[in-house]
Amino acid sequence: MQQPKIQVGISATPALTFRLDGDFRLDDDIVTGAFTAVCEDGIIALRGKGKYQNEFTFVPATGDESFLLENVTIGIGFHWEQQERQRFTGALKLVPEGDAVRAINIVEVEEYLRSVISSEMNSLSSVELLKAHAVISRSWLLAQIAGRGKKNTPELRTNEELVKWYDREDHTLFDVCADDHCQRYQGVTKIISPQVGQAVDATFGQVLYEGDAICDARFSKCCGGISENFELVWEPTPHPGLSAIRDWIEPTMPDAPIPDLRDETAARKWILGRPPSFCNTASDDVLTQILPSFDRATTDFFRWSEQYTQYELAAIIAAKSGIEFGRIRRLEPLQRGHSGRISRLRIVGEHRTYIVGKELEIRRWLSKTHLYSSAFTVEHDGESADGFPKHFILKGAGWGHGVGLCQIGAAVMAHQGYSYTEILAHYFKNTTLQQLYAQNG
């Protein structure tokens, strides 16, 4: 098998401003310099150039060229949302998307990974951590492309309950997008160290297999001490390679059983404690190696606390759910996963009682952006004369869905001298590491 090329959706905007640095082929012409593209009645127009087409593809003439995109939004819908100027190699394709112009980067998988690893992690991380991330990012990407069109319906709704899960829906104009919805891909500007190239080259074409299929490898920022089963977060199909593990290797008891956090008492004890875990760290030496600058605005990854007044929580839930609960009386966990993450939560309000799941929908309903995770306990502080809590205190564990590789835990493992193959074997049980294609393939 030869290394494939993929199409990555970068940004969509009514007026796309970009600059071609070097010679690019456009049909039979060679073009370079600054351009602005707009969408007019479903046709792309290059302002001031007199060119109107259904789509434009700018192909590098020699391979040394790059292009710059202005005002690319990253972290869409999250608390770190911001705009950046981003530079890319490969070809630039422009297509209509509604009233906007969609910029698509056509690039080889390994070149794509050099940016992904630098965008998802700090490119100054240890090489072993970067190698592990290269393998899981490559595996995830190729599994998504192979599974296109096979996603299950992500919503079950009744008058009493909504169970909704968010996965990477199939894109119609490109293979993957460039933001957190798929994988962060923020161009060659992020590649600032030789370690990234070393990690990608050392693992060139390597993927994780689960049986005879490429593993749909996942990762999150911090599992909180125990990772989560795939089916508790996304479609209800178990994946042996994406099952719960204890994020700790105890030398004297390497196969010690993990507590069953599906039990409410055990979950509460776990979340309110600080058990030994790879991701239980506040080490600046580790965190500054792996976290991009905008992620370091948060420091409480392993354990965190969020507090709301009655008015704040009721307003957030009403806005996010579209349901008028009135004042909130109780938040009741009905089902937890192996990591303690809640997958079904009952909200008892003044006017309405309703159940919501899965984990990301719960996180959406309980925060203006996204709650760090759904592994939390609920405490009340004060009570009104008619019995409603005045304050709600959520004490939680981990950041993200918790499935697959725990980025902070993996960083600590690498810092302690574990190899990338040992890191992968720890987080992805029942998988094998295989060579899908070679550098000269």
C-alpha positions as a Python dict, from the first residue, in 0.01 Angstrom:
ca = {
    (1, 'M'): (0, 0, 0),
    (2, 'Q'): (123, 351, -83),
    (3, 'Q'): (96, 643, 155),
    (4, 'P'): (-246, 801, 88),
    (5, 'K'): (-330, 1167, 42),
    (6, 'I'): (-619, 1316, 235),
    (7, 'Q'): (-835, 1627, 212),
    (8, 'V'): (-855, 1835, 531),
    (9, 'G'): (-1123, 2102, 575),
    (10, 'I'): (-949, 2404, 727),
    (11, 'S'): (-1197, 2691, 745),
    (12, 'A'): (-1515, 2827, 588),
    (13, 'T'): (-1577, 3202, 569),
    (14, 'P'): (-1777, 3441, 346),
    (15, 'A'): (-1453, 3607, 232),
    (16, 'L'): (-1142, 3389, 243),
    (17, 'T'): (-811, 3579, 241),
    (18, 'F'): (-500, 3378, 158),
    (19, 'R'): (-149, 3413, 19),
    (20, 'L'): (38, 3171, -205),
    (21, 'D'): (411, 3178, -130),
    (22, 'G'): (588, 3029, -430),
    (23, 'D'): (457, 2908, -764),
    (24, 'F'): (126, 2721, -770),
    (25, 'R'): (-42, 2566, -1073),
    (26, 'L'): (-402, 2675, -1135),
    (27, 'D'): (-532, 2493, -1440),
    (28, 'D'): (-282, 2596, -1712),
    (29, 'D'): (-147, 2901, -1527),
    (30, 'I'): (121, 2961, -1264),
    (31, 'V'): (-1, 3192, -986),
    (32, 'T'): (144, 3339, -669),
    (33, 'G'): (68, 3620, -421),
    (34, 'A'): (-234, 3740, -221),
    (35, 'F'): (-597, 3660, -303),
    (36, 'T'): (-948, 3697, -161),
    (37, 'A'): (-1215, 3446, -260),
    (38, 'V'): (-1591, 3490, -211),
    (39, 'C'): (-1892, 3274, -287),
    (40, 'E'): (-2150, 3424, -522),
    (41, 'D'): (-2459, 3216, -599),
    (42, 'G'): (-2272, 2893, -545),
    (43, 'I'): (-1972, 2998, -755),
    (44, 'I'): (-1626, 3084, -621),
    (45, 'A'): (-1495, 3423, -735),
    (46, 'L'): (-1137, 3544, -698),
    (47, 'R'): (-1177, 3916, -632),
    (48, 'G'): (-991, 4140, -875),
    (49, 'K'): (-877, 3845, -1088),
    (50, 'G'): (-1184, 3799, -1306),
    (51, 'K'): (-1195, 3424, -1235),
    (52, 'Y'): (-1521, 3243, -1153),
    (53, 'Q'): (-1535, 2863, -1112),
    (54, 'N'): (-1722, 2591, -923),
    (55, 'E'): (-1396, 2519, -743),
    (56, 'F'): (-1030, 2617, -753),
    (57, 'T'): (-731, 2391, -680),
    (58, 'F'): (-386, 2547, -637),
    (59, 'V'): (-116, 2280, -673),
    (60, 'P'): (248, 2343, -567),
    (61, 'A'): (474, 2352, -870),
    (62, 'T'): (782, 2201, -703),
    (63, 'G'): (671, 2089, -355),
    (64, 'D'): (861, 2360, -168),
    (65, 'E'): (572, 2607, -172),
    (66, 'S'): (333, 2695, 111),
    (67, 'F'): (18, 2901, 156),
    (68, 'L'): (-108, 3124, 439),
    (69, 'L'): (-471, 3145, 553),
    (70, 'E'): (-598, 3442, 752),
    (71, 'N'): (-849, 3431, 1041),
    (72, 'V'): (-872, 3054, 1092),
    (73, 'T'): (-1096, 2982, 1393),
    (74, 'I'): (-973, 2708, 1628),
    (75, 'G'): (-1140, 2551, 1935),
    (76, 'I'): (-1486, 2613, 1787),
    (77, 'G'): (-1745, 2609, 2068),
    (78, 'F'): (-1487, 2555, 2344),
    (79, 'H'): (-1357, 2800, 2602),
    (80, 'W'): (-1027, 2846, 2413),
    (81, 'E'): (-1192, 2949, 2081),
    (82, 'Q'): (-973, 3200, 1897),
    (83, 'Q'): (-849, 3300, 1551),
    (84, 'E'): (-505, 3240, 1403),
    (85, 'R'): (-305, 3289, 1087),
    (86, 'Q'): (-197, 2943, 970),
    (87, 'R'): (49, 2824, 705),
    (88, 'F'): (21, 2493, 517),
    (89, 'T'): (207, 2286, 262),
    (90, 'G'): (42, 2077, -9),
    (91, 'A'): (-240, 2188, -238),
    (92, 'L'): (-518, 2437, -157),
    (93, 'K'): (-868, 2362, -281),
    (94, 'L'): (-1158, 2611, -260),
    (95, 'V'): (-1520, 2496, -283),
    (96, 'P'): (-1859, 2654, -202),
    (97, 'E'): (-2015, 2564, 133),
    (98, 'G'): (-2349, 2740, 161),
    (99, 'D'): (-2269, 3110, 133),
    (100, 'A'): (-1908, 3055, 244),
    (101, 'V'): (-1582, 2954, 81),
    (102, 'R'): (-1437, 2635, 225),
    (103, 'A'): (-1056, 2603, 222),
    (104, 'I'): (-935, 2243, 192),
    (105, 'N'): (-574, 2126, 221),
    (106, 'I'): (-478, 1824, 8),
    (107, 'V'): (-178, 1668, 180),
    (108, 'E'): (-5, 1333, 236),
    (109, 'V'): (-92, 1153, 560),
    (110, 'E'): (257, 1173, 710),
    (111, 'E'): (288, 1546, 642),
    (112, 'Y'): (-58, 1594, 795),
    (113, 'L'): (59, 1407, 1105),
    (114, 'R'): (358, 1636, 1155),
    (115, 'S'): (115, 1922, 1212),
    (116, 'V'): (-141, 1719, 1411),
    (117, 'I'): (120, 1603, 1660),
    (118, 'S'): (246, 1959, 1702),
    (119, 'S'): (-109, 2098, 1728),
    (120, 'E'): (-248, 1839, 1972),
    (121, 'M'): (67, 1834, 2184),
    (122, 'N'): (359, 2064, 2255),
    (123, 'S'): (612, 1983, 1984),
    (124, 'L'): (888, 1993, 2251),
    (125, 'S'): (746, 1680, 2415),
    (126, 'S'): (961, 1370, 2458),
    (127, 'V'): (1011, 1172, 2139),
    (128, 'E'): (850, 857, 2288),
    (129, 'L'): (530, 1047, 2368),
    (130, 'L'): (526, 1201, 2019),
    (131, 'K'): (577, 856, 1865),
    (132, 'A'): (279, 718, 2058),
    (133, 'H'): (66, 1010, 1949),
    (134, 'A'): (174, 970, 1586),
    (135, 'V'): (57, 607, 1588),
    (136, 'I'): (-284, 677, 1743),
    (137, 'S'): (-348, 985, 1527),
    (138, 'R'): (-259, 786, 1213),
    (139, 'S'): (-476, 495, 1327),
    (140, 'W'): (-772, 718, 1407),
    (141, 'L'): (-751, 900, 1075),
    (142, 'L'): (-736, 588, 859),
    (143, 'A'): (-1007, 415, 1065),
    (144, 'Q'): (-1240, 711, 1008),
    (145, 'I'): (-1182, 706, 634),
    (146, 'A'): (-1231, 327, 619),
    (147, 'G'): (-1553, 354, 822),
    (148, 'R'): (-1711, 638, 626),
    (149, 'G'): (-2087, 593, 601),
    (150, 'K'): (-2106, 333, 880),
    (151, 'K'): (-2198, 554, 1179),
    (152, 'N'): (-2505, 464, 1385),
    (153, 'T'): (-2787, 711, 1453),
    (154, 'P'): (-2651, 929, 1736),
    (155, 'E'): (-2976, 1017, 1913),
    (156, 'L'): (-3253, 841, 2105),
    (157, 'R'): (-3530, 1076, 2222),
    (158, 'T'): (-3852, 1026, 2419),
    (159, 'N'): (-4071, 1257, 2626),
    (160, 'E'): (-3870, 1163, 2934),
    (161, 'E'): (-3515, 1115, 2803),
    (162, 'L'): (-3256, 1224, 2547),
    (163, 'V'): (-2955, 1003, 2481),
    (164, 'K'): (-2723, 1171, 2234),
    (165, 'W'): (-2362, 1108, 2146),
    (166, 'Y'): (-2126, 1316, 1940),
    (167, 'D'): (-1877, 1151, 1711),
    (168, 'R'): (-1698, 1267, 1400),
    (169, 'E'): (-1989, 1279, 1157),
    (170, 'D'): (-1885, 1204, 800),
    (171, 'H'): (-1790, 1522, 619),
    (172, 'T'): (-1920, 1549, 264),
    (173, 'L'): (-1667, 1793, 113),
    (174, 'F'): (-1348, 1653, 268),
    (175, 'D'): (-1212, 1363, 474),
    (176, 'V'): (-1153, 1531, 810),
    (177, 'C'): (-1174, 1881, 954),
    (178, 'A'): (-888, 2068, 1119),
    (179, 'D'): (-1043, 2138, 1460),
    (180, 'D'): (-1119, 1944, 1780),
    (181, 'H'): (-1421, 1780, 1613),
    (182, 'C'): (-1166, 1560, 1432),
    (183, 'Q'): (-802, 1631, 1518),
    (184, 'R'): (-629, 1965, 1566),
    (185, 'Y'): (-440, 2042, 1246),
    (186, 'Q'): (-299, 2393, 1255),
    (187, 'G'): (-39, 2397, 981),
    (188, 'V'): (338, 2397, 960),
    (189, 'T'): (363, 2703, 1186),
    (190, 'K'): (315, 2468, 1481),
    (191, 'I'): (607, 2245, 1381),
    (192, 'I'): (890, 2410, 1573),
    (193, 'S'): (1110, 2119, 1681),
    (194, 'P'): (1292, 1828, 1513),
    (195, 'Q'): (1134, 1584, 1761),
    (196, 'V'): (807, 1585, 1566),
    (197, 'G'): (976, 1482, 1241),
    (198, 'Q'): (1174, 1215, 1426),
    (199, 'A'): (857, 1073, 1582),
    (200, 'V'): (662, 1062, 1255),
    (201, 'D'): (954, 913, 1060),
    (202, 'A'): (1028, 653, 1330),
    (203, 'T'): (665, 530, 1321),
    (204, 'F'): (607, 588, 947),
    (205, 'G'): (300, 389, 837),
    (206, 'Q'): (252, 218, 1175),
    (207, 'V'): (-106, 171, 1298),
    (208, 'L'): (-285, -13, 1577),
    (209, 'Y'): (-504, -304, 1474),
    (210, 'E'): (-800, -440, 1667),
    (211, 'G'): (-851, -783, 1516),
    (212, 'D'): (-843, -742, 1138),
    (213, 'A'): (-946, -373, 1138),
    (214, 'I'): (-753, -56, 1213),
    (215, 'C'): (-827, 52, 1570),
    (216, 'D'): (-1045, 361, 1600),
    (217, 'A'): (-785, 499, 1843),
    (218, 'R'): (-903, 783, 2066),
    (219, 'F'): (-737, 1014, 2316),
    (220, 'S'): (-835, 1278, 2570),
    (221, 'K'): (-648, 1525, 2786),
    (222, 'C'): (-680, 1349, 3122),
    (223, 'C'): (-868, 1028, 3208),
    (224, 'G'): (-878, 1106, 3581),
    (225, 'G'): (-719, 777, 3685),
    (226, 'I'): (-928, 520, 3494),
    (227, 'S'): (-1009, 536, 3124),
    (228, 'E'): (-1356, 481, 2980),
    (229, 'N'): (-1517, 223, 2752),
    (230, 'F'): (-1588, 339, 2397),
    (231, 'E'): (-1957, 240, 2405),
    (232, 'L'): (-2028, 455, 2713),
    (233, 'V'): (-1929, 766, 2517),
    (234, 'W'): (-2016, 703, 2151),
    (235, 'E'): (-2217, 446, 1957),
    (236, 'P'): (-2318, 145, 2170),
    (237, 'T'): (-2071, -96, 2007),
    (238, 'P'): (-1797, -235, 2234),
    (239, 'H'): (-1437, -209, 2113),
    (240, 'P'): (-1197, -442, 2300),
    (241, 'G'): (-906, -209, 2220),
    (242, 'L'): (-1090, 87, 2372),
    (243, 'S'): (-1187, -50, 2712),
    (244, 'A'): (-1123, 83, 3062),
    (245, 'I'): (-775, 56, 3212),
    (246, 'R'): (-626, 175, 3542),
    (247, 'D'): (-386, 457, 3459),
    (248, 'W'): (-113, 322, 3682),
    (249, 'I'): (132, 34, 3673),
    (250, 'E'): (190, -94, 4028),
    (251, 'P'): (518, -286, 4019),
    (252, 'T'): (415, -522, 4299),
    (253, 'M'): (62, -583, 4161),
    (254, 'P'): (63, -516, 3786),
    (255, 'D'): (-277, -685, 3735),
    (256, 'A'): (-452, -551, 4044),
    (257, 'P'): (-829, -509, 3993),
    (258, 'I'): (-962, -158, 3948),
    (259, 'P'): (-1251, -26, 4158),
    (260, 'D'): (-1594, -55, 3998),
    (261, 'L'): (-1684, 311, 3954),
    (262, 'R'): (-2024, 218, 3810),
    (263, 'D'): (-2119, 194, 4177),
    (264, 'E'): (-2216, 537, 4312),
    (265, 'T'): (-2040, 496, 4646),
    (266, 'A'): (-1716, 379, 4485),
    (267, 'A'): (-1735, 657, 4224),
    (268, 'R'): (-1781, 925, 4488),
    (269, 'K'): (-1486, 797, 4693),
    (270, 'W'): (-1268, 784, 4381),
    (271, 'I'): (-1359, 1130, 4249),
    (272, 'L'): (-1315, 1299, 4587),
    (273, 'G'): (-980, 1126, 4639),
    (274, 'R'): (-646, 1161, 4464),
    (275, 'P'): (-542, 800, 4393),
    (276, 'P'): (-197, 732, 4247),
    (277, 'S'): (-221, 768, 3870),
    (278, 'F'): (12, 865, 3589),
    (279, 'C'): (-214, 1164, 3512),
    (280, 'N'): (-219, 1274, 3878),
    (281, 'T'): (49, 1536, 3828),
    (282, 'A'): (91, 1910, 3861),
    (283, 'S'): (451, 1902, 3740),
    (284, 'D'): (529, 2208, 3530),
    (285, 'D'): (812, 2010, 3370),
    (286, 'V'): (559, 1760, 3234),
    (287, 'L'): (261, 1986, 3161),
    (288, 'T'): (460, 2252, 2977),
    (289, 'Q'): (606, 1978, 2757),
    (290, 'I'): (271, 1848, 2637),
    (291, 'L'): (18, 2132, 2650),
    (292, 'P'): (-16, 2410, 2392),
    (293, 'S'): (-18, 2757, 2547),
    (294, 'F'): (-398, 2798, 2534),
    (295, 'D'): (-450, 2465, 2717),
    (296, 'R'): (-222, 2576, 3001),
    (297, 'A'): (-485, 2831, 3105),
    (298, 'T'): (-634, 2532, 3288),
    (299, 'T'): (-431, 2371, 3568),
    (300, 'D'): (-683, 2141, 3742),
    (301, 'F'): (-686, 1846, 3502),
    (302, 'F'): (-691, 1552, 3742),
    (303, 'R'): (-944, 1691, 3993),
    (304, 'W'): (-1152, 2006, 3958),
    (305, 'S'): (-1449, 2190, 4108),
    (306, 'E'): (-1725, 2401, 3953),
    (307, 'Q'): (-1980, 2602, 4151),
    (308, 'Y'): (-2313, 2753, 4036),
    (309, 'T'): (-2584, 2955, 4203),
    (310, 'Q'): (-2937, 2825, 4159),
    (311, 'Y'): (-3006, 3102, 3907),
    (312, 'E'): (-2687, 3032, 3708),
    (313, 'L'): (-2744, 2658, 3680),
    (314, 'A'): (-3114, 2688, 3593),
    (315, 'A'): (-3035, 2947, 3324),
    (316, 'I'): (-2755, 2738, 3169),
    (317, 'I'): (-2965, 2420, 3159),
    (318, 'A'): (-3264, 2603, 3010),
    (319, 'A'): (-3046, 2765, 2742),
    (320, 'K'): (-2863, 2445, 2649),
    (321, 'S'): (-3155, 2202, 2665),
    (322, 'G'): (-3439, 2420, 2539),
    (323, 'I'): (-3646, 2280, 2827),
    (324, 'E'): (-3798, 2498, 3098),
    (325, 'F'): (-3719, 2315, 3422),
    (326, 'G'): (-3769, 2617, 3646),
    (327, 'R'): (-3551, 2599, 3954),
    (328, 'I'): (-3333, 2290, 3981),
    (329, 'R'): (-3399, 2063, 4275),
    (330, 'R'): (-3155, 1775, 4212),
    (331, 'L'): (-2899, 1635, 3967),
    (332, 'E'): (-2908, 1255, 4001),
    (333, 'P'): (-2652, 1022, 3836),
    (334, 'L'): (-2838, 717, 3704),
    (335, 'Q'): (-2559, 541, 3517),
    (336, 'R'): (-2182, 573, 3534),
    (337, 'G'): (-1910, 415, 3325),
    (338, 'H'): (-1593, 241, 3441),
    (339, 'S'): (-1415, 577, 3484),
    (340, 'G'): (-1696, 725, 3694),
    (341, 'R'): (-1820, 934, 3401),
    (342, 'I'): (-2196, 978, 3409),
    (343, 'S'): (-2370, 853, 3094),
    (344, 'R'): (-2729, 911, 3216),
    (345, 'L'): (-2820, 1204, 3443),
    (346, 'R'): (-3166, 1283, 3580),
    (347, 'I'): (-3240, 1654, 3618),
    (348, 'V'): (-3522, 1718, 3867),
    (349, 'G'): (-3665, 2066, 3825),
    (350, 'E'): (-3949, 2273, 3959),
    (351, 'H'): (-4162, 2211, 3647),
    (352, 'R'): (-4003, 1914, 3474),
    (353, 'T'): (-3795, 1602, 3528),
    (354, 'Y'): (-3582, 1477, 3239),
    (355, 'I'): (-3294, 1234, 3177),
    (356, 'V'): (-2999, 1332, 2956),
    (357, 'G'): (-2700, 1136, 2816),
    (358, 'K'): (-2435, 1055, 2698),
    (359, 'E'): (-2130, 1215, 2853),
    (360, 'L'): (-2072, 1506, 2616),
    (361, 'E'): (-2440, 1604, 2610),
    (362, 'I'): (-2433, 1609, 2990),
    (363, 'R'): (-2123, 1829, 2980),
    (364, 'R'): (-2293, 2062, 2732),
    (365, 'W'): (-2610, 2100, 2941),
    (366, 'L'): (-2420, 2188, 3259),
    (367, 'S'): (-2181, 2452, 3129),
    (368, 'K'): (-2178, 2763, 2910),
    (369, 'T'): (-1909, 2588, 2702),
    (370, 'H'): (-1823, 2229, 2802),
    (371, 'L'): (-1781, 2090, 3152),
    (372, 'Y'): (-1435, 1933, 3185),
    (373, 'S'): (-1581, 1582, 3213),
    (374, 'S'): (-1896, 1402, 3325),
    (375, 'A'): (-1713, 1225, 3611),
    (376, 'F'): (-1843, 1441, 3895),
    (377, 'T'): (-2029, 1439, 4225),
    (378, 'V'): (-2299, 1690, 4319),
    (379, 'E'): (-2315, 1876, 4648),
    (380, 'H'): (-2556, 2147, 4769),
    (381, 'D'): (-2477, 2453, 4976),
    (382, 'G'): (-2765, 2635, 5146),
    (383, 'E'): (-3137, 2593, 5092),
    (384, 'S'): (-3426, 2826, 5017),
    (385, 'A'): (-3733, 2838, 5239),
    (386, 'D'): (-3920, 2606, 5001),
    (387, 'G'): (-3641, 2348, 4982),
    (388, 'F'): (-3443, 2438, 4667),
    (389, 'P'): (-3060, 2442, 4684),
    (390, 'K'): (-2901, 2786, 4672),
    (391, 'H'): (-2571, 2659, 4530),
    (392, 'F'): (-2459, 2350, 4340),
    (393, 'I'): (-2098, 2232, 4370),
    (394, 'L'): (-1971, 1985, 4111),
    (395, 'K'): (-1648, 1809, 4205),
    (396, 'G'): (-1500, 1621, 3914),
    (397, 'A'): (-1223, 1406, 3772),
    (398, 'G'): (-1038, 1428, 3442),
    (399, 'W'): (-1072, 1640, 3131),
    (400, 'G'): (-1244, 1500, 2822),
    (401, 'H'): (-1419, 1175, 2738),
    (402, 'G'): (-1147, 953, 2885),
    (403, 'V'): (-1142, 689, 2609),
    (404, 'G'): (-810, 550, 2486),
    (405, 'L'): (-484, 733, 2548),
    (406, 'C'): (-467, 979, 2838),
    (407, 'Q'): (-236, 1254, 2710),
    (408, 'I'): (-114, 1371, 3049),
    (409, 'G'): (-74, 1014, 3174),
    (410, 'A'): (118, 918, 2861),
    (411, 'A'): (342, 1222, 2905),
    (412, 'V'): (427, 1113, 3259),
    (413, 'M'): (498, 760, 3135),
    (414, 'A'): (737, 894, 2871),
    (415, 'H'): (896, 1119, 3133),
    (416, 'Q'): (955, 809, 3349),
    (417, 'G'): (1129, 625, 3066),
    (418, 'Y'): (854, 411, 2910),
    (419, 'S'): (884, 352, 2533),
    (420, 'Y'): (609, 440, 2288),
    (421, 'T'): (527, 71, 2238),
    (422, 'E'): (486, 30, 2615),
    (423, 'I'): (265, 340, 2631),
    (424, 'L'): (43, 207, 2350),
    (425, 'A'): (23, -138, 2509),
    (426, 'H'): (-83, 22, 2839),
    (427, 'Y'): (-369, 230, 2699),
    (428, 'F'): (-486, 8, 2412),
    (429, 'K'): (-532, -347, 2536),
    (430, 'N'): (-616, -618, 2280),
    (431, 'T'): (-445, -435, 1993),
    (432, 'T'): (-136, -504, 1782),
    (433, 'L'): (106, -258, 1624),
    (434, 'Q'): (143, -322, 1249),
    (435, 'Q'): (314, -162, 948),
    (436, 'L'): (48, -53, 697),
    (437, 'Y'): (283, 109, 444),
    (438, 'A'): (654, 185, 422),
    (439, 'Q'): (845, 503, 339),
    (440, 'N'): (940, 375, -3),
    (441, 'G'): (603, 210, -63),
}
